Amino acid sequence: MIQINKNILSEDLSPYLKQHKDNPVHWQTWSKDSMEFAKINKKPILLSIGYASCHWCHVMAHESFEDIETAKLMNELFVNVKVDREERPDLDFIFQSSFQLFNQTGGGWPLTMFLDENGVPFMGGTYFPKEPKHGLPSFREILQKVSDAYKDQRENIIKQKSLIIKNLDLKKNAVLSQELEPIIEMSLNNLDTLKGGYKGAPKFPTFNLYETLLYFYNKSGDKKYLEPLDLIIKQLCSKGIYDHVDGGIARYTVDEDWIVPHFEKMLYDNSQFVLLLSKYCKINSEFYFKEKLDQTIQFLINNFRNKEGFFGSAYDADSDGEEGKYYVFSYEEIKEIENIDKHFEIKPEGNWENKIILIEKEKPNNTILKKLSEIRMRRNKPFFDDKTQLDLNSLMISALVAANEILPEKKYLKSAEDLFSKIEKKYIKNKIYHSYSENIVFIEDYAFLINSIIDLSDKTMNFKYKDLAKKLSYEAINKFYLNDKNIFQKNPKVNNDVFFKPIDIGDNTIPNGNAIMLINFVKLGMMEEAKKLSESLNGYLNIYKNHMMTSLRAIDFFNNINKGKNCNEQGCKIDA
């Protein structure tokens, strides 16, 4: 029975939702009961989507969701629903897409969407301040205006459902094949040739693009693909986005020089960083990069695992209520460390809010790193979101297998096998699911799990893995594949708790599930299935090319294997 007049988040397993359990807002979870209550009472829904390590989610929570007067208004006017984007990436995908449709701009978190009583969006934003600032109206003002609009125009708003679905539906051309290199050329033109990454700020490490550049470099030997890769790897390893003390990278930097990070650390970024750096080290064997690789893996193994032995999701940007407090240093703290100014850019005035973000000039020795670590150890660590996500843990297996080829100790294959054993015991022998709920699973969970099993098979020569991978591939087809469109739906075909059936063909924080499944089909010799999926992705690629880097190399991989060329996932032999 729904308890609409109280906050029910204490009953949920999500760390993000639990962060909001004491809010005076009567938060509900995404459920049929919540939707039914809204429908019966003809009330609009306020949907708030975020995640546990999200800085601006914390800001909005403190300003508005912890405020009694704001909460009173929310409770009076809306059915208030909280969603963890990492638990329900399908909902995040649908409503981020809706936000972009309404506002013609990129989204972000916290995502604040207003839905009609049937769960269909009609307006939305991201962060809203408590008081008017940054050119934004106050959150209370927004609440009242949206509520008034819904009361006055309720029937017209509800009638918009078919139009919204039509606009959210992906467009597709009947293109079975096309030249792929020109699409890469377009991406190259958008890159910052001096500082790396895409032009402007903020700067994100767009791993999907750089994996694709590496693939085409391995295929062609053309240095135009290698040069931006060289630059981004150097920036990621030496600038402020990298944690020089503990290892690992932050989510992004707010500036275009890679200096000031948004300090949260995500498993999806760091696993992809390990994967890309491992592949890069095959063409650039400098010990410096191998050290960064090893340091990052050690950081993940020592700090990112939860009580079950799986890898958790993220570390918060904040500690003690202050952004970056754990990571930055004062000049007074570090000025006496011998030769520190030789290895890092150190100024008395700092380089961010009178504090010092470490920027590497020259690789520091272990003595300096030890002293910096000792200073840090006196501080409180940021909050750790220990939630297990199957897709990201599977991605971590692939990253560990790739790193094992590079590092001389060959010590990470066992870590990969141990992680897979845990996955096999908990998920494969029972039920495959994404995070907390055994009833929620996505194509990405299957895609990355299958991919990791193939990687283990190739490395260990244990062919029982390949049989398992093929079995899971057919299971994924049955559960997610739309035969009329020759594409995988993001959530299971039988799922019916959303107004829209999402087909996701674009890369996001991780590579796209459809693209990874195409790679899986090719590796498993499922060429008929690969052909259909490749042709379908070609149709989408013609329209959404800028967002489909993983699909681009997956299609090329299929094309070349289909022609009998000597290729693997990292590229074809140049003389093939």
C-alpha positions as CSV (number, residue, x, y, z in Angstrom):
1,M,0.0,0.0,0.0
2,I,1.4,3.4,-1.0
3,Q,2.3,5.8,1.8
4,I,2.0,9.1,-0.1
5,N,2.1,11.3,2.9
6,K,5.5,10.3,4.1
7,N,9.1,10.0,2.8
8,I,9.6,6.2,2.1
9,L,13.2,6.3,0.9
10,S,14.6,4.8,4.0
11,E,13.1,1.5,2.8
12,D,15.2,1.6,-0.4
13,L,18.7,0.0,-0.9
14,S,20.1,2.8,-3.1
15,P,22.7,5.0,-1.4
16,Y,21.5,8.0,-3.3
17,L,17.9,7.5,-2.3
18,K,19.0,6.9,1.3
19,Q,20.8,10.3,1.2
20,H,17.3,11.8,0.9
21,K,15.4,9.7,3.5
22,D,15.3,12.5,6.1
23,N,14.1,15.2,3.7
24,P,10.8,16.7,4.7
25,V,9.7,16.0,1.0
26,H,7.4,13.1,0.8
27,W,9.6,11.2,-1.6
28,Q,8.3,8.2,-3.4
29,T,10.1,5.7,-5.6
30,W,9.3,5.0,-9.2
31,S,6.6,2.5,-9.0
32,K,3.1,1.6,-10.3
33,D,1.7,2.7,-6.9
34,S,3.1,6.2,-7.3
35,M,1.8,6.5,-10.9
36,E,-1.6,5.2,-9.8
37,F,-1.9,7.7,-7.0
38,A,-1.0,10.6,-9.4
39,K,-3.6,9.3,-11.9
40,I,-6.4,8.9,-9.3
41,N,-5.7,12.4,-7.8
42,K,-5.0,14.1,-11.2
43,K,-1.7,15.4,-9.8
44,P,1.4,16.1,-11.7
45,I,4.6,14.3,-10.8
46,L,7.9,15.9,-9.9
47,L,10.7,13.5,-10.9
48,S,14.1,14.2,-9.5
49,I,17.0,12.1,-10.9
50,G,20.5,12.1,-9.6
51,Y,23.2,9.9,-8.1
52,A,25.1,9.6,-4.8
53,S,28.3,11.4,-5.8
54,C,26.7,14.2,-7.7
55,H,27.8,17.6,-6.3
56,W,25.0,19.7,-7.7
57,C,22.5,17.1,-6.5
58,H,23.8,17.7,-3.0
59,V,23.5,21.5,-3.5
60,M,19.9,21.4,-4.6
61,A,19.1,18.9,-1.8
62,H,20.6,21.2,0.8
63,E,19.0,24.4,-0.6
64,S,15.5,23.0,-1.4
65,F,14.8,19.4,-0.4
66,E,15.9,20.0,3.2
67,D,14.0,23.3,3.4
68,I,10.7,22.9,5.2
69,E,8.8,25.6,3.3
70,T,9.9,24.3,-0.1
71,A,9.1,20.7,0.9
72,K,5.6,21.8,2.0
73,L,5.0,23.3,-1.4
74,M,6.3,20.2,-3.2
75,N,4.1,17.9,-1.1
76,E,1.0,20.0,-1.6
77,L,1.4,20.4,-5.4
78,F,3.1,17.2,-6.7
79,V,3.7,13.5,-6.3
80,N,7.4,13.6,-5.6
81,V,9.5,10.7,-7.0
82,K,13.2,10.2,-6.5
83,V,15.3,8.0,-9.0
84,D,18.9,6.9,-8.8
85,R,20.2,7.2,-12.4
86,E,22.7,4.4,-11.9
87,E,19.9,2.1,-10.7
88,R,17.5,3.1,-13.5
89,P,19.6,4.2,-16.5
90,D,16.6,3.6,-18.8
91,L,14.6,6.3,-16.9
92,D,17.5,8.6,-17.0
93,F,17.9,8.1,-20.8
94,I,14.2,8.7,-21.5
95,F,14.0,11.9,-19.4
96,Q,17.3,13.3,-20.4
97,S,16.2,12.9,-24.0
98,S,12.9,14.6,-23.1
99,F,14.8,17.4,-21.4
100,Q,16.9,17.9,-24.6
101,L,13.7,17.8,-26.7
102,F,12.1,20.6,-24.6
103,N,15.2,22.8,-24.1
104,Q,17.3,22.1,-27.2
105,T,20.4,21.8,-25.0
106,G,22.3,19.1,-23.1
107,G,21.0,17.8,-19.8
108,G,22.7,16.9,-16.6
109,W,22.1,16.2,-12.9
110,P,20.2,16.7,-10.9
111,L,17.5,16.3,-13.5
112,T,14.2,17.9,-12.5
113,M,11.3,16.8,-14.7
114,F,7.6,17.5,-14.4
115,L,5.4,14.7,-15.6
116,D,1.7,14.5,-16.1
117,E,-0.4,12.0,-14.1
118,N,0.4,9.3,-16.6
119,G,4.2,9.7,-16.2
120,V,4.7,11.6,-19.5
121,P,7.0,14.7,-19.3
122,F,5.8,18.1,-20.2
123,M,8.5,20.4,-18.8
124,G,11.9,20.1,-17.2
125,G,15.2,21.5,-16.0
126,T,18.3,20.5,-14.1
127,Y,19.5,22.4,-11.0
128,F,17.1,25.1,-9.8
129,P,18.4,27.4,-7.0
130,K,16.4,28.2,-3.9
131,E,16.6,31.9,-4.7
132,P,16.9,33.4,-8.2
133,K,20.5,33.4,-9.4
134,H,22.7,32.3,-12.4
135,G,19.8,33.6,-14.6
136,L,17.5,31.0,-13.2
137,P,14.2,31.6,-11.3
138,S,13.8,30.3,-7.8
139,F,12.7,26.7,-7.4
140,R,9.6,27.7,-5.5
141,E,8.6,30.0,-8.3
142,I,9.0,27.2,-10.8
143,L,6.9,24.8,-8.6
144,Q,4.0,27.2,-8.4
145,K,4.0,28.1,-12.1
146,V,4.2,24.5,-13.2
147,S,1.4,23.5,-10.9
148,D,-0.8,26.4,-12.1
149,A,-0.1,25.6,-15.7
150,Y,-1.1,21.9,-15.1
151,K,-4.3,22.9,-13.5
152,D,-5.2,25.3,-16.3
153,Q,-4.1,23.1,-19.2
154,R,-4.3,19.6,-17.9
155,E,-6.2,18.1,-20.8
156,N,-4.0,19.7,-23.4
157,I,-0.8,18.6,-21.6
158,I,-2.0,15.0,-21.4
159,K,-2.9,15.1,-25.1
160,Q,0.8,15.8,-26.0
161,K,1.8,12.2,-25.3
162,S,1.7,11.0,-28.9
163,L,3.6,14.1,-30.1
164,I,6.3,13.6,-27.4
165,I,6.7,9.9,-28.3
166,K,6.9,10.8,-32.0
167,N,9.7,13.3,-31.3
168,L,11.6,10.9,-29.0
169,D,11.5,8.1,-31.5
170,L,14.8,7.7,-33.2
171,K,15.0,8.4,-36.9
172,K,16.6,6.0,-39.3
173,N,17.7,5.9,-42.9
174,A,17.7,2.9,-45.2
175,V,21.5,2.8,-45.4
176,L,23.1,-0.6,-45.4
177,S,26.7,0.6,-45.6
178,Q,28.6,3.8,-45.9
179,E,32.2,5.2,-45.7
180,L,33.2,5.5,-42.1
181,E,36.4,7.5,-42.2
182,P,34.7,10.8,-43.1
183,I,32.7,10.6,-39.9
184,I,35.9,10.2,-38.0
185,E,37.3,13.2,-39.9
186,M,34.4,15.3,-38.6
187,S,35.2,14.4,-35.0
188,L,38.9,15.3,-35.5
189,N,37.9,18.8,-36.7
190,N,36.1,19.3,-33.4
191,L,39.1,18.5,-31.2
192,D,41.3,20.9,-29.3
193,T,44.8,20.3,-30.9
194,L,46.6,22.3,-28.2
195,K,45.0,21.1,-25.0
196,G,43.3,17.8,-26.0
197,G,39.7,16.7,-25.9
198,Y,36.9,18.5,-27.5
199,K,37.2,22.3,-27.8
200,G,36.1,24.5,-24.9
201,A,35.1,23.7,-21.4
202,P,34.1,21.7,-19.4
203,K,36.5,18.9,-20.5
204,F,35.4,15.3,-20.4
205,P,37.6,12.3,-21.2
206,T,35.5,11.0,-24.1
207,F,36.8,7.4,-24.1
208,N,34.5,6.2,-26.8
209,L,36.1,8.6,-29.3
210,Y,39.6,7.8,-28.3
211,E,39.0,4.0,-28.5
212,T,37.8,4.6,-32.0
213,L,40.8,6.7,-33.0
214,L,43.1,4.0,-31.6
215,Y,41.2,1.4,-33.7
216,F,41.6,3.4,-36.9
217,Y,45.2,4.1,-36.2
218,N,45.9,0.4,-35.7
219,K,44.1,-0.3,-38.9
220,S,45.7,2.4,-41.1
221,G,48.9,3.5,-39.4
222,D,47.8,7.1,-40.1
223,K,49.2,9.4,-37.4
224,K,46.3,11.8,-37.7
225,Y,44.4,9.3,-35.5
226,L,47.4,8.9,-33.1
227,E,48.3,12.5,-32.5
228,P,45.1,13.5,-30.6
229,L,45.3,10.2,-28.7
230,D,48.9,11.0,-27.6
231,L,47.8,14.4,-26.4
232,I,44.8,13.3,-24.4
233,I,46.7,10.5,-22.7
234,K,49.5,12.9,-21.6
235,Q,46.9,15.4,-20.3
236,L,44.9,12.8,-18.4
237,C,48.1,11.4,-16.8
238,S,49.8,14.7,-15.8
239,K,47.1,17.4,-15.2
240,G,44.6,18.1,-12.4
241,I,42.1,15.5,-13.6
242,Y,44.5,12.8,-12.5
243,D,44.9,12.1,-8.7
244,H,48.7,12.0,-8.5
245,V,48.6,10.8,-4.9
246,D,46.2,7.9,-5.0
247,G,45.7,7.3,-8.7
248,G,42.6,7.4,-10.9
249,I,40.9,10.3,-12.7
250,A,38.0,12.6,-11.8
251,R,34.8,12.9,-13.8
252,Y,35.8,16.0,-15.8
253,T,37.5,19.4,-15.4
254,V,35.5,22.6,-15.3
255,D,38.3,24.4,-17.3
256,E,39.8,23.8,-20.7
257,D,43.3,23.2,-19.4
258,W,42.4,19.9,-17.5
259,I,43.4,21.6,-14.2
260,V,40.3,22.0,-12.0
261,P,38.5,18.7,-11.7
262,H,34.9,18.0,-10.7
263,F,36.4,15.9,-8.0
264,E,34.0,12.9,-8.0
265,K,35.6,9.6,-9.2
266,M,33.4,7.2,-11.1
267,L,34.0,3.5,-11.8
268,Y,32.8,3.9,-15.4
269,D,35.5,6.6,-16.1
270,N,38.3,4.8,-14.4
271,S,37.6,1.4,-15.9
272,Q,37.6,2.9,-19.3
273,F,40.7,4.9,-18.5
274,V,42.4,1.6,-17.6
275,L,41.2,-0.1,-20.8
276,L,42.3,2.8,-23.1
277,L,45.6,3.2,-21.3
278,S,46.3,-0.5,-21.6
279,K,45.7,-0.5,-25.3
280,Y,47.7,2.7,-25.7
281,C,50.7,1.2,-24.0
282,K,50.9,-1.4,-26.8
283,I,52.0,1.3,-29.1
284,N,53.8,3.6,-26.6
285,S,55.7,1.5,-24.1
286,E,57.0,4.4,-21.9
287,F,57.3,3.2,-18.3
288,Y,55.6,6.4,-17.2
289,F,52.3,5.4,-18.7
290,K,52.5,1.9,-17.3
291,E,53.1,3.3,-13.8
292,K,49.9,5.5,-14.1
293,L,48.1,2.4,-15.3
294,D,49.3,0.3,-12.3
295,Q,48.6,3.1,-9.8
296,T,45.0,3.5,-11.1
297,I,44.3,-0.2,-10.9
298,Q,45.8,-0.4,-7.4
299,F,43.6,2.5,-6.4
300,L,40.5,0.8,-7.7
301,I,41.3,-2.6,-6.1
302,N,42.1,-1.0,-2.7
303,N,39.4,1.6,-2.6
304,F,36.5,0.8,-4.9
305,R,35.5,-2.7,-3.7
306,N,32.5,-3.2,-1.6
307,K,31.8,-5.7,1.2
308,E,30.9,-8.4,-1.4
309,G,34.1,-7.9,-3.3
310,F,32.5,-6.3,-6.3
311,F,33.5,-2.8,-7.5
312,G,31.3,0.0,-6.2
313,S,30.1,3.0,-8.3
314,A,31.7,6.2,-7.2
315,Y,33.4,8.5,-4.8
316,D,31.8,11.8,-3.9
317,A,33.4,15.1,-4.9
318,D,32.6,16.5,-1.4
319,S,33.8,15.7,2.0
320,D,32.8,17.5,5.2
321,G,30.3,19.4,3.0
322,E,33.1,21.0,0.9
323,E,33.9,20.2,-2.7
324,G,37.4,18.9,-3.3
325,K,38.5,19.2,0.4
326,Y,40.0,15.7,0.4
327,Y,42.1,16.2,-2.7
328,V,43.5,19.7,-2.6
329,F,46.4,21.1,-0.5
330,S,47.3,24.4,1.1
331,Y,50.7,25.9,0.4
332,E,51.5,25.7,4.1
333,E,50.8,21.9,4.2
334,I,53.3,21.0,1.5
335,K,55.9,23.8,1.2
336,E,58.4,22.0,3.4
337,I,58.3,18.7,1.3
338,E,61.8,18.6,-0.2
339,N,61.9,19.2,-4.0
340,I,58.1,19.2,-4.3
341,D,58.3,22.3,-6.5
342,K,60.5,20.4,-8.9
343,H,57.8,17.8,-9.5
344,F,54.6,19.8,-9.2
345,E,53.4,23.3,-10.0
346,I,53.4,24.9,-6.6
347,K,52.5,28.6,-5.9
348,P,51.8,30.2,-2.5
349,E,48.5,31.6,-3.9
350,G,47.4,28.2,-5.2
351,N,45.7,27.5,-8.5
352,W,42.1,27.1,-7.3
353,E,40.4,29.0,-4.5
354,N,43.7,29.6,-2.8
355,K,44.4,25.9,-2.7
356,I,46.7,23.7,-4.7
357,I,45.5,21.1,-7.2
358,L,48.5,19.0,-8.1
359,I,49.8,19.5,-11.7
360,E,52.7,17.3,-12.6
361,K,55.9,18.9,-14.0
362,E,58.1,15.8,-13.6
363,K,57.3,12.4,-12.2
364,P,57.5,12.6,-8.4
365,N,59.4,10.1,-6.4
366,N,57.8,7.7,-3.8
367,T,59.0,9.8,-0.9
368,I,57.1,12.9,-2.0
369,L,54.0,10.8,-2.8
370,K,54.2,9.2,0.7
371,K,54.3,12.5,2.4
372,L,51.4,13.9,0.4
373,S,49.5,10.7,1.2
374,E,50.2,11.1,4.9
375,I,48.6,14.6,4.8
376,R,45.6,13.2,3.1
377,M,45.2,10.4,5.5
378,R,44.4,12.9,8.3
379,R,41.3,13.9,6.4
380,N,37.8,12.4,6.1
381,K,37.3,10.5,2.9
382,P,34.5,11.4,0.6
383,F,31.3,9.3,0.6
384,F,31.6,6.0,-1.3
385,D,28.7,4.8,-3.3
386,D,29.2,1.1,-2.9
387,K,26.4,-0.1,-5.2
388,T,27.3,-3.0,-7.5
389,Q,26.4,-2.4,-11.2
390,L,26.8,-5.5,-13.3
391,D,27.7,-3.7,-16.6
392,L,30.5,-1.7,-14.9
393,N,31.9,-4.7,-13.1
394,S,31.9,-6.6,-16.4
395,L,33.7,-3.7,-18.0
396,M,36.2,-3.8,-15.1
397,I,37.0,-7.5,-16.0
398,S,37.8,-6.5,-19.6
399,A,40.0,-3.6,-18.3
400,L,41.9,-6.0,-16.0
401,V,42.5,-8.5,-18.8
402,A,43.8,-5.7,-21.0
403,A,46.1,-4.4,-18.3
404,N,47.5,-7.8,-17.6
405,E,49.0,-7.9,-21.1
406,I,50.9,-4.7,-20.4
407,L,52.2,-4.8,-16.9
408,P,55.3,-7.1,-16.4
409,E,54.0,-8.8,-13.3
410,K,51.0,-10.3,-15.2
411,K,49.2,-10.0,-11.9
412,Y,45.8,-8.8,-13.0
413,L,44.4,-11.8,-14.9
414,K,43.7,-13.5,-11.5
415,S,41.9,-10.4,-10.3
416,A,39.7,-10.5,-13.5
417,E,39.0,-14.3,-13.0
418,D,38.2,-13.8,-9.3
419,L,35.8,-11.0,-10.2
420,F,34.2,-13.1,-12.8
421,S,33.8,-16.0,-10.3
422,K,31.8,-13.7,-8.1
423,I,29.6,-12.6,-11.0
424,E,29.1,-16.2,-12.1
425,K,28.0,-17.2,-8.6
426,K,25.7,-14.3,-7.9
427,Y,24.2,-13.6,-11.3
428,I,24.8,-16.2,-14.0
429,K,23.9,-19.2,-11.9
430,N,20.8,-17.4,-10.5
431,K,19.5,-14.3,-12.3
432,I,21.1,-11.5,-14.3
433,Y,20.1,-8.1,-13.1
434,H,21.6,-4.6,-13.0
435,S,22.0,-3.4,-9.4
436,Y,19.6,-3.9,-6.5
437,S,16.3,-5.2,-7.9
438,E,16.4,-8.7,-9.5
439,N,13.6,-7.5,-11.8
440,I,15.6,-4.7,-13.5
441,V,18.2,-5.5,-16.2
442,F,19.4,-3.7,-19.3
443,I,21.0,-4.6,-22.6
444,E,24.3,-3.0,-21.3
445,D,24.5,-5.6,-18.5
446,Y,24.3,-8.4,-21.0
447,A,26.5,-6.7,-23.6
448,F,29.4,-6.0,-21.2
449,L,29.1,-9.3,-19.4
450,I,29.3,-11.2,-22.7
451,N,32.2,-9.1,-23.8
452,S,34.1,-9.7,-20.6
453,I,33.5,-13.5,-20.9
454,I,34.9,-13.4,-24.5
455,D,38.0,-11.4,-23.2
456,L,38.6,-14.0,-20.5
457,S,38.2,-16.8,-23.1
458,D,40.7,-15.3,-25.5
459,K,43.2,-14.8,-22.7
460,T,42.9,-18.1,-20.8
461,M,42.0,-20.3,-23.9
462,N,39.2,-21.7,-21.8
463,F,36.6,-22.3,-24.5
464,K,33.8,-23.1,-22.1
465,Y,33.7,-19.3,-21.7
466,K,32.8,-18.9,-25.4
467,D,29.9,-21.4,-25.0
468,L,28.6,-19.4,-22.1
469,A,29.0,-16.1,-24.0
470,K,27.0,-17.5,-26.9
471,K,24.3,-18.8,-24.6
472,L,23.9,-15.4,-23.0
473,S,23.8,-13.7,-26.4
474,Y,20.8,-15.7,-27.4
475,E,19.2,-14.9,-24.0
476,A,19.8,-11.2,-24.7
477,I,18.2,-11.6,-28.2
478,N,15.1,-13.1,-26.7
479,K,14.9,-10.5,-23.9
480,F,15.8,-7.2,-25.7
481,Y,15.9,-7.6,-29.5
482,L,13.2,-6.0,-31.6
483,N,12.9,-8.1,-34.8
484,D,11.0,-5.5,-36.7
485,K,13.7,-2.9,-36.2
486,N,16.8,-5.2,-35.9
487,I,18.0,-3.4,-32.8
488,F,18.2,-4.0,-29.1
489,Q,15.8,-2.1,-26.8
490,K,17.5,-0.7,-23.7
491,N,15.2,-2.4,-21.2
492,P,13.4,-5.7,-21.6
493,K,10.6,-5.9,-24.2
494,V,8.2,-7.0,-21.5
495,N,8.9,-4.0,-19.3
496,N,5.8,-1.8,-18.9
497,D,6.6,0.8,-16.2
498,V,7.5,3.6,-18.6
499,F,5.5,5.4,-21.3
500,F,8.2,5.0,-23.9
501,K,10.2,2.0,-25.1
502,P,13.8,3.3,-25.3
503,I,16.2,2.4,-28.1
504,D,19.6,3.7,-27.2
505,I,22.2,3.8,-30.0
506,G,24.4,6.6,-28.7
507,D,27.5,6.4,-26.5
508,N,27.1,8.0,-23.0
509,T,29.1,7.5,-19.9
510,I,29.9,4.0,-21.2
511,P,29.9,2.6,-24.8
512,N,26.5,1.9,-26.3
513,G,25.0,-1.6,-25.6
514,N,24.0,-2.1,-29.2
515,A,27.5,-1.4,-30.5
516,I,29.1,-3.8,-27.9
517,M,26.6,-6.5,-28.9
518,L,27.7,-6.1,-32.5
519,I,31.3,-6.6,-31.5
520,N,30.2,-9.6,-29.4
521,F,28.4,-11.2,-32.4
522,V,31.4,-10.8,-34.6
523,K,33.8,-12.3,-32.0
524,L,31.4,-15.2,-31.5
525,G,31.0,-15.9,-35.2
526,M,27.3,-15.0,-35.1
527,M,27.6,-13.3,-38.5
528,E,24.0,-13.4,-39.6
529,E,23.0,-11.6,-36.4
530,A,25.9,-9.2,-36.8
531,K,24.9,-8.4,-40.4
532,K,21.3,-7.4,-39.4
533,L,22.5,-5.3,-36.4
534,S,25.3,-3.7,-38.5
535,E,22.8,-2.7,-41.2
536,S,20.5,-1.3,-38.6
537,L,23.2,0.8,-36.9
538,N,24.3,2.1,-40.3
539,G,20.8,3.6,-40.7
540,Y,21.1,5.4,-37.4
541,L,24.7,6.3,-37.9
542,N,23.8,8.4,-40.9
543,I,21.7,10.7,-38.6
544,Y,23.3,10.5,-35.2
545,K,26.9,10.0,-36.3
546,N,28.5,12.4,-33.6
547,H,27.1,10.2,-30.8
548,M,28.0,6.8,-32.2
549,M,31.7,6.4,-32.1
550,T,31.6,2.8,-30.7
551,S,29.1,1.8,-33.3
552,L,31.4,3.2,-36.0
553,R,34.4,1.0,-35.0
554,A,32.0,-2.0,-34.4
555,I,30.6,-1.6,-37.9
556,D,34.1,-1.4,-39.4
557,F,35.2,-4.4,-37.4
558,F,32.2,-6.4,-38.8
559,N,32.8,-5.2,-42.4
560,N,36.5,-6.2,-42.3
561,I,35.9,-9.6,-40.7
562,N,33.1,-10.2,-43.2
563,K,35.6,-9.5,-46.0
564,G,37.9,-12.1,-44.5
565,K,40.5,-9.6,-43.3
566,N,42.9,-10.3,-40.5
567,C,41.3,-8.1,-37.7
568,N,40.5,-8.0,-34.1
569,E,38.7,-5.5,-31.9
570,Q,41.7,-3.2,-31.7
571,G,42.0,-3.0,-35.5
572,C,43.1,-4.8,-38.6
573,K,46.7,-5.6,-39.6
574,I,47.9,-2.6,-41.6
575,D,48.9,-4.8,-44.6
576,A,45.7,-6.9,-44.5
